Amino acid sequence: MAEAHQAVAFQFTVTPDGVDFRLSREALKHVYLSGINSWKKRLIRIKNGILRGVYPGSPTSWLVVVMATMGSSFCNVDVSLGLVGCIQRCLPQGCGPYQTPQTRALLSMAIFSTGVWVTGIFFFRQTLKLLLSYHGWMFEMHGKTSNLTRIWAMCVRLLSSRHPMLYSFQTSLPKLPVPRVSATIQRYLESVRPLLDDEEYYRMEVLAKEFQNKTAPRLQKYLVLKSWWASNYVSDWWEEYIYLRGRSPLVVNSNYYVMDLVLIKNTDVQAARLGNTIHAMIMYRRKLDREEIKPVMALGIVPMCSYQMERMFNTTRVPGKETDVLQHLSDSRHVAVYHKGRFFKLWLYEGSRLLKPQDLEMQFQRILDDPSPPQPGEEKLAALTAGGRVEWAQARQAFFSSGKNKAALEAIERAAFFVALDEESYHYDPEDEASLSLYGKALLHGNCYNRWFDKSFTLISFKNGQLGLNAEHAWADAPIMGHLWEFVLGTDSFHLGYTETGHCLGKPNPALPPPMRLQWDIPKQCQAVIESSYQVAKALADDVELYCFQFLPFGKGLIKKCRTSPDAFVQIALQLAHFRRDRGKFCLTYEASMTRMFREGRTETVRSCTSESTAFVATVKADLRDLFQKAAKKHQNMYRLAMTGAGIDRHLFCLYLVSKYLGVSSPFLAEVLSEPWRLSTSQIPQSQIRMFDPEQHPNHLGAGGGFGPVADDGYGVSYMIAGENTIFFHVSSKFSSSETNAQRFGNHIRQALLDLADLFQVPKTDS
């Protein structure tokens, strides 16, 4: 009971002489330290806000300008051209700080210098924004840089040479441009030409031209107006309508997964691995709060937008009957943990001190050793987050709006993130092909009630120490989670380390109070809703076929010898596999491309099935190399157009929303947005953070991650070109479709890659 007493700051008893207060010094000490820590964070945020607000200027540069102005005055040189005198005459007369001429002169020069400094910052920012609007460098051939691009690169480096913080470039990033309607329509028609016969294409062309001439001009005006007013004309609508207004379950349909390092293992001790990993995650969050993380830079000079990182921690998707809401807290000092059907609240701090890895290991071991059974209805409670959103919203309002249920739910939703301790063991065994697929399935959906799918991410820990992530998609895209995960895995492997027996380094503090069990009172009616949600989610999960494999014959090393981009090479291989071997026809293909070179940019679609790629895939002529190069060049050009704001689908999506707001009917837009993506693909980013040399540590490879199929009769394919000699693939489909088979398509992808390598007659390594 001593620990329970220490958790209370003060106690009192009523005596005949009055009220007797007894203060707990230890508890008051923690309250005091927590308050100090809170104020430190506020001061750091204020300081960072000032430094970020004046970037690329600095307080030092302001002082230099002030000293230069004052120095020129003492040399009887008026650099202000009379402005200092005008300012001095405008200052109030009389007593106080302005009473002496010397003080008034110094104050006038300080005001003038500040004005010059602020004007300079504004000029430099606008110049940097103008420079960052130049994208010609993306369209130049590798190794053939123009003089214009060289001059541009020098200017960008000059204006951003001072060490930037995470959000320093946000106001200097250009806005996402609204493409011309005619250009979007032309690119759209070009993208669907290989998928339609002459009659179908003519009908679509008529619809498109009618839309372009009659309906689009009015819609475009509203879109341009929004682009002037908002930071990004796409992102807020994309988040709301594509994610938050979706009423279907998150599991399989929206959430995605990320795998651990698969070729090495640091420890088999589940609690120890969690201790290091969660300590590294909170270190990352601290760097995030202090803006100490460097912005991601293309070519090392072009900054990417960082706004998605703001909601990485302390964020939950709260269900609603019509639309969900993303709830984000400025801070959270605990994580929510699930183990054997029970929920726990685990504090990450002792006072203001972040718990060490060995302390976290001890706390997780206490949860693992806890023999208490689940409360009635508790075991499958998280299935509510896996079922329909309307049902979850209604249950939340009916059963979790008061009492202990509300308090326990708040402990989960206000946590930094969610942690799932699984009883099963999964890992990648290169000798067992099915092992990687089983590992991926466990991460994608688990048993449908051991993940809290509403949290920004769930950290999943298996019994053998292997880890993974299940991430909610509304708040950010996969590269953001990848950035955190690279930091965590690098810190775990190269900075924190383990003892010879696999435990965290150092001795834990046994006086720490144990994690707190969350208490529930779940009535029979709520248990029935939980079971219904579970059955919905289980049906979705059981229908997913996932085939994950490591492609060993070659990686980007061989692909570069073919003088093409690795991404274009893989995308053409996917078309080859789909047409020649799997389905015998082409389909609308989605490839995600980022638009983070623009402020608050997220993604755009690259329509990878082009006339050039279909011409290559369908031909049997001798000039295949030439056709391949044309297809690869076309794909690279489309990818670059998408990255530079000249894509197709986000523009049409926003035009469609405007038409709905205005009550305007457009058969063209209705048909475009109803077209199924039967092949949905994504390349997984890597090496965003250089924490170690991959050549010295070639086995420190993650296998990337994956997602469910977008169309019921289609495939979801994600891939990571993990190094010079390997590629990981994650292929998903649905068992309920007689036309698709994930393993079959995966094998066809493998063969298509080998066929392309044979085309260039480049030797491969033994598989």
N, C-alpha and C positions, 0 to 999 in steps of 0.2 A: 504493500500500500504506500510505501514511501514515495515511489515514483508518481503515484496519483496525486499525492499531496504537493509535490514539487511542481505539478502542472498548473496549480492555482496560485495566482499572484498574492492573494491575501485571503485570510479566513477570519471569521469573527464568531464570537459566542455571546449570548445575552446573559449577564450576571445581575445579581441584586444591586450592584453598584453602577450598572450601566452596560455599555457595549465594550467588549474587550477585543481589540484588533491584534492579530498576530501576522506580521509580514513575513513572507518567504523571500529571503535575500537572493537565493538562487534564481527563483522565478522572476523577481524584479530585475535581476541582472540581465536575464535573457530578453525581457521586455525592453530594457534600456538599449541593449546591443542591437536588437531588431530595429528599434527606432533610429539609431545612429546609422545602421546599414541603409534604411529607407531614405534618410536624408542625403547620404552619400550618393545614392543612385540619382536622386533628384538633382543634386549639384552637378553630377557628371553629365546628365542629360542637358542641363542648362548650358554647361560649358561646351558640350558637343554641338548643341543647337547654334551657339554663337559662332564657333569655328566653322561649322558646315555652312552657316548663313553667309559668311564672308569669303568662302573659298572662291577663287584661288588666292585671295588676300589672306592676311593674318594680322594679329595684333602687332607683331614686329614690324610689318610693312607699314602699318598706320603710324607707328612711332617714328619710322624713318622719314615718312612724308612730313610729319609735324616738325621734326628736327631740321629737315631741309628748308622748310618755309621759314622757321625762326632764324636759321643760320643765314639765309639770304637777306633777311631783314636787318640783321646786325651788320651785314656788309653793304647796307644801303641799296640793295637790289630788290625791287618790288615784283616778285614773280606772279603776284596775284593780279597785276595790272589794275590796281585800285580797288579790288574787291574787299581786301582786308579793311581798308579805310571805310568803305560803305557799311560793312558789318559792324565796325566799331561805332559808327554814328547811330546805328539802329539799336545798339544795346541800351537798356534802361539807364537813366541818369540817377544820381543820388548816392546814398550810403549803401553799405553792404559790400559785397565782393567786387563791385564795379567802381569803387570810389577812386582808385588811383589810375592814372593813365597807363602805367606799365601793365597793371593787371588786365585792363580793358584791351590793350594791344595783344597780350599773350592769349587771352580768350578768343579774340577775333581771329588770330592766326590758327588756333586750334580748330575753330569752327570751319574756317576755309580749308584747312588741311583735311579734315574729316570729309568735307564735301568732295574734294578732289579724289580722296581715297575711295569713297563710295562710288563715285562716277567711274573711276578706273575699274573697280570690281564689276560694275554693271557692263562696261564696255568689253572687258575680258570674257565675261560669261556669254554675252551675246555673240562675240566672235567665236568662242568655243562651240556654242550651239550651231552656228553657221557652218563651222568646220565639220562637226559631227553629222551634219545633214548630207555631206558628200559621201557617196557610196560607190564611186567609180572604182575604188581599189578592189572591190569584191568581184568585179567583172573582168579583171585583167588576168591573163594567163599566168600560171605559176612560174616564177623566175623571170618574168618580163614586166618589171615595174616601170611605169611611165614617170617622166620628170614631174608632172603635176602631182602624182601620188606621193613622190618623194618629198616635195615641198610641203604638201598637206600633212604628211606624217611628222615632219620636223616642227611644224606650227602646233600640232596637237600636243606633241611631247613638251614643247616649250610652255604651253598654257596649262598643262596638267602635271608639271614636273614636281611640284611640292607634294609631299606624302598625303594622299587623299584618305579620308575616312570612308566608311561604307556608303554613306548617302551623300557624299560631297558633290557628286556629279548630277544628282537628280534634277535640279533646276536647269542644268545645262544641256540635258538630253532633249533632242528635238521631239516634237509631237508626231504621232503616227499620221501620215498624210492620207487624205481621202482620195482614192484613185478616180480618174475620169470614168464615168459610166460606160462610155464607148470602149475604153481599153479593157475594162472588166468583162464586158459582154463578149468582146473578141477573144479574150483568153479563155473564157468559159466555153464558147463554141468550139474552140480549138481543142479543149480538153476532152469534150464528149464525142468529137468526130470519130475516133477509132472504136467507140462503143456502139454507134448507131449505124443502121443501114441508110441508104440514100433517102428513102421516104421519111424515116423517123428524124433524120437530121434536118431535112427540109422543113418539117413541121416545127421542130425546136427552133430553127433559125427564124421562122416567121414569128413565133411567140416572142423570141428575144428582141427582134427588131421593133415589134409593136410596143413592147415594154420600154425599150430604149427611147423611142420617139414620143410616146404618149404619157406614160406613168412616171418613168424614172426622173425626169427633170425636177418635178415637184418634190419627190422624196429626197433627191440629192441635195437640194437647198437646205432642208432641215438637218441633214447629216453634216454638211459643211458648217452650218451654224453650231452644231454640237461640238465639232472638232475645234472651233475657235474658243468655245466656252469651257469645255472639259479637258482634263489632262490627257485623256485617251478616248477616242470616240467609240471604241469597241469593248474594252475590258470590263466596265461595270455591267453592261448588258450581257456580255458573255458569261460572267460569273452568276448573274441573277437567273437568266433564262435557260442556260445550258446546264447549270448545276443546281442552284438553290430552288428553282421552281420544279425541278424534276420530282415526280411522285413515286417513281419506281425504287426498289431497294438499292442501297449503295453497294452492297456486296456483289461482286462480279461485274455489275453494270457500271460502276464509277470508280471505286477504290482500286488502287494498284499496289503491287508489292515490290520490295527490294531485298536482294539476297546479301548474305555475309561473304567474307572471304571463303573461297571454297577449296583452295588447294593447300592451305596450311591451317593449323589449329593451335591457338595460343594456350588453351586450357580446356579440360573436360569438366571443370567445376562450375556448375550453373550459377551459383550465387556469386562466385568470384568474377566471372565474366560480366555479370550485371553490375557489380561494384565498379569496375574500371569503366565500363561503357557509359553508365549513367553519370558518373563523375565527369567523364569527357564531354557528355552532352550538356551538362550544366556549365562547364567551362566555356563551351561554345556559346551558350546563351548569354553568359556574362560578357564575352567578347562582342556578341551581337548588340546587347544593351549599350555597351560602351563604344560601339561603332569601330572597334579595333580590327574587324575583318576587312581585308582588302577587297575592293570591288573586283568582280570578274571582268577581265579585259580581253577583248579579241585582238589578236596580234600583239598583245601586251600594251596597246595604246588606246583602243576604243572601248570605253566603259559600257557595261551592260546594266540595265535597270535593276535595282536591288529592292524595289518596294515589296515584292512578294515575301521577302524574308521576315518582314515585320510580324507576321502572324504565325510563324513557325511553332512557337511555344505558347502555352496558356490559351489555346484556341479550341473551341468546340462548335460543331454544327448543331444548332438547336432546331428540332423539328417544328413545323407549322402545318396547318391544314391546307394552306394554299402555297406557301413558300417558306423555306427554312431561313434561318438567320445565323450568320457567323458571329459568335460571341468571343471577343478577345479581351483578355485582361492584361494590364501592364506588367503584372508579376504574379508568380505562383511559387509557393515554397514547399510543395509536396507533389508526389506522383500517386496515381491510383493504381492498385495492383490487383490482378485476378489470379487465383490459384485454387484448383479443385473446387470450383463452384462458390468460392468466397471472395469478397471484396475487402481490400485493406487500404488504409491511408498511410503513406510512408513519408515522413518529413525528410527533406533534403538538407536541412540546416540545423545546427545547434546554436541558437542565438543568431549571430550574424555570420557564423563560420559554416562554410560548405562542408558537409560530411566528406571525410576521406574515403577512398575506395575500400579500405579495410572495414570501415564502419558500415558502409553500404552493404558490403558482403555479409557482415554479421546480421544486419536487418533483414536481408532477403533470406538468409538461412533460417532465421526465426520464423518467417512466413512458411518456408518449405517444411519446417518441423512442426508447425502448428497442427494438432490433430482434430481441432474442432470441426464439426460437420456444417454444411451450408444450412441457412435458415430456409423455411418453406418459401418456394418461389424464387430463391436467390440464384440457384445454379445456372438457369437459362435466361436470367434477366437481360443480359446484353443482346439476346436475340431480337429485342425490340428495336435496336439500332440496325439490325440486318434485314428487317421486314419492310413493309410498305411505310412510307413517310406519314401518310394521313393517319393510319392506325397507331403509329408511335406518338404522333402529336395528340391524338385523343386520349390515349392511355396516360401520357405525361400529365395532361391537364386533370384527368379524373383521379389518378392514384398517386401522383408525385408532386402535388402542389402545396402540401402542408405536412407538418409533423416530421417524424424521423425519416420517412421516405424522401422528403424534400431535402433534408440536411445531408443524407447519404448521396443523393443524386448530385447535389451541389459540390460535394467533395470530389466526385468524379469529373464533373464538367468544368470545375475550376482548377483541376490539376494541370501541371506543366505538360504532361502527356500520360498515356496509359501504358501499363506494362502487363503483359500476359506471360505467366509462368506455365508452360506446357509440361505435361507428364510424358509425352512422346519424345523420341529422338529422331532427328533428321539430319542428314548431311549428304554431300556429294561424294560418291564413290565412283571414280572413273571406270572401274571394272563392272559396275552395275548401272546400265544405261537408265533404268527407271528411277534411280535414286534422286536425280536432280528434279524430275517431274513431280515426284511425291513431295519433295521439299517445297517446290513452288506452290503446289496445291494447298499445303498446310499454311503457307503465308498468305495466299489469296483469300481464303475464307475460313480456315481452321474447321472447327465443328459447328460454326455459325453462332455460337454463343460464348466463345472465349476470346473475342476481340470486341473492343468498343469502337465500332466503325465510324462514330460521329467525331471522335477526337482527331485533331490535326494529324497525329500518327500514333500507332500502337507499336511499341517495341516488343517483339516476340522472342522469348527465350525458351529454347528446348532443353531437355534434361541433360543432354551431352555438351552443353555450353555453346551450341550453335545459335546464331541470332538471325533476325530478319526484321523487316518493317512492313506494316500495312498502313498506307497513307490515304487520307481523304483528299479528294481532288479539287474541291471548290476553291480553297484558299491559295493554292499555288500549283505549279507544274513540277514534273519529276526532276529537272535539273536542280531545283532548290533543295529537295530532299537529298539529292546526290551530293550536294556541297556539304551538308551536315554529315552525311554518312562517311564521306572520305575523311573528314576531320576526325570523326570518332574512331574509325578503324586505324588510321595512322597514329593517333594518340595512344590507343590501346596497345598497338604492336610495338611502337618505337619510343614511347615516353613513360608509360606507367609500368608496364611489365608485371611479371608474376614470380612467385617463389618456385623452387624446384618441384614442389608438390602441387603447383597450379593455383595457389591462393594469392590474394592481393598482398602487396608488400606492406609491412608495418603491422602494429598491434592495434586491434580495435578497442573502443571504449565500452566496456560492458555496462557502464552506468546509464547508457542511453535508454530511454523508455522504448518499449517495443512498438512496432507498427500497430495502428488502431484498426480493429475490425469495424466495418461499417454495418450499421443496424438497419434492418428493413422490417416492414410490416405489410406483406403483400397478400391481399385478399384473394379468394378463389376466382373472382371475376377477372382480376389482373393476371392471375396465373393462366387463365384460359386465353387471354390476349397474347401473352408471352408464347404459349405453345403454338398458337396460330401463326405468329410471326416466325417462329422457328421452322415450322413446316414450309412456309413460303421460301425462306432463305435456303433451307436444306434442298428443296426441289431445284432451286437455281444452282446451288453448288454441285449437286450430284449430276447435273446436266453438262457441266463444264469438263471438256477433255483438254488437258494441258500436256504438252510435250516439250520438254526443255532438253537441250543437248549442247555439247561443246564441239564445235567444228575445228578439228585439229590440223587438217592438211596445210592450211595457210591462213594468214591474217593480212593486215594492211601492208606488210612488207612486200608480199608478192603483188598485191593490187597496185601499189605505186609503180611497179615495173611495167604495168599495163598503161601507164600514163593517164590514169583517170582517178576520180575521187573514190575513196572506199565506199561512201554512202551510195553514190550512183551505181557502183559495181553491184552492191547487194540488192538495190532496188530493181535493177534489170534482171538479176538472178531470180528475184521473187516473181517478176512477170513471166520469166521463162518457165519457172516451176509451175505456176498457176495455169498457164496456157498449154504448154506442150505435154505436161505430165499429169496435172491434177484435175482440172475442170474442162479443158479443151476450149475455153473461151476467155475473153478479157472481161474485167470488171472495173468499176469505179474504185480507185485506190486512193487511200488517205495516208499521207505521211505528215507527221507533225513537224513544224519548223518554228523556231522561236522568233519573236519580234522585239526582243529585249534591248535592241539598240535604240528603241524609242521609249519615251517616258511611259511607265506603267504598261509596257508591252507584255503580252503573254505568248500566244501562238498564232500561227497561220497554217493553212493546209497547202501542201504540195500535192498536186494531182499527178501521181507518178506514172499512171498509164497514159502515155503520150503516143502520138502518131509515129514518132521516131522509134520508141521502144517496141511498139507492136510490129513495126516493119522489120525490125531486127529479129524479134522472136519468131515471127511467122515465116520468115524467108528460109530457103534452103540453098540460096545462091552462094557463089564463091566469095563475094565481097563482104563477108560477114564482119570482118574487123572494121571496115569503114562504116558500116551500119551501126555497129556497136558504139563507135566513137561519136557518131552523130546523136545516138540515143543518150549516151552519157553526158555529152555537151548540153543537150536539151534539158536533161534533168538538173544539171548543175545550174543552168540559167534560171529555171523555174524556182529552184531552191533559193537562189539569191534574190529573185524578184519577191518571193514570199517574205524573206527576211527584211527587205527594204521597203515594205509597206505596199507592194504592188501585187498582192495576192488576189485571189478570186473570192473565196468563200466567206471571209469575215465581212467584206464589203457587201456582198449579197445578203448575208444574215442581217446586217444592220438596216439595209434598205427594206427588208421584209418586216422588221420590227416597226419601222416608221410607217409602212403601209398599214399595219395593224392599228397603230395609234390613230392614224387618220381615217380609218375605215375604208381604205382603198383596196379593191380586189385586184390581184395580179396573178393570172394563171401561170405565167412564167415563173415567178418566185415560188409559188406554191409547189410547182413540179420540181424545181431545183432543190428545195429544202426537204423534199420527201424522198429523194433518191438515196437508196441504201448504200452504205460503204461496206461492200462485201470483203474488202481487203483493207484492214486498218493497221498501219505500221508506224513504228517509232524507233529511232536510234537512241540508245541510252548514252548520255554524256559520261565522260570519265576524265580523270586528271585535271579537275578544276582547281585543286589545291595540290601544290607540289610539296608533299611532306616527306617523300623519299624518292630515291632514284629507281625507277622501274627496271632498269638494266641490271642493277645490283640485286634487286629483290623481285625477280620475274614471277615468283609464285604468289606474290601478294596481289592476287586478282579477285575482285568480286565478280559474280556472274551476272550482274545487272538485275533486271526485274521484268515483270510482265503485267498483263491485264487481260480481262475477258474479251470475247469477241463482241464487236459492235452490232453486227447483224446476226439474226438467228441462223442464217444459212451462209455465214461468212467466217473469216479468220481474223484473229488478232495476232500480230507478229511484232515482237520487239527484239532488238538485237544490240549487242555491244561488241564492237570491234576492239577486243580487250588488249591486243598487243600486236607485235609483228607477226605472230604465228598462231593466233587463235581467235575465234569468234564464238560468242555465246548467243543462242537463239531461244526464244520463248514463244511457242506457237499454241494458240488456244482456238477451240471450236466448241460446238455443242453436239452432244450425243444424239439429241433429238432430230438433228438434220441428217438426212440420208445422203446429202451431197458433199458433206465435209468430213474430214478425219484429220485431226491434228498431227498424229504420228505419220500418217501417209504424206501429208504436205511437208512435214519436217524433213522426211527422207528425200522428197522431191527437191526441196531447197538445197539440201546437201549435194545432190547430183547436179543441179543447175550450176552451183558454184564451181564444181569440178569441170563441167562442160565449158564454162567461160574461161577457166584457166587453160584448158586444152586449146581453146581458140587462139590464145596468145603463145602457146607452146612454152610456158614458163614452168620449170620443174617445181614439184611440190614435195613437202616433207612427208614421211611415212605417217599414216594416220593410225 
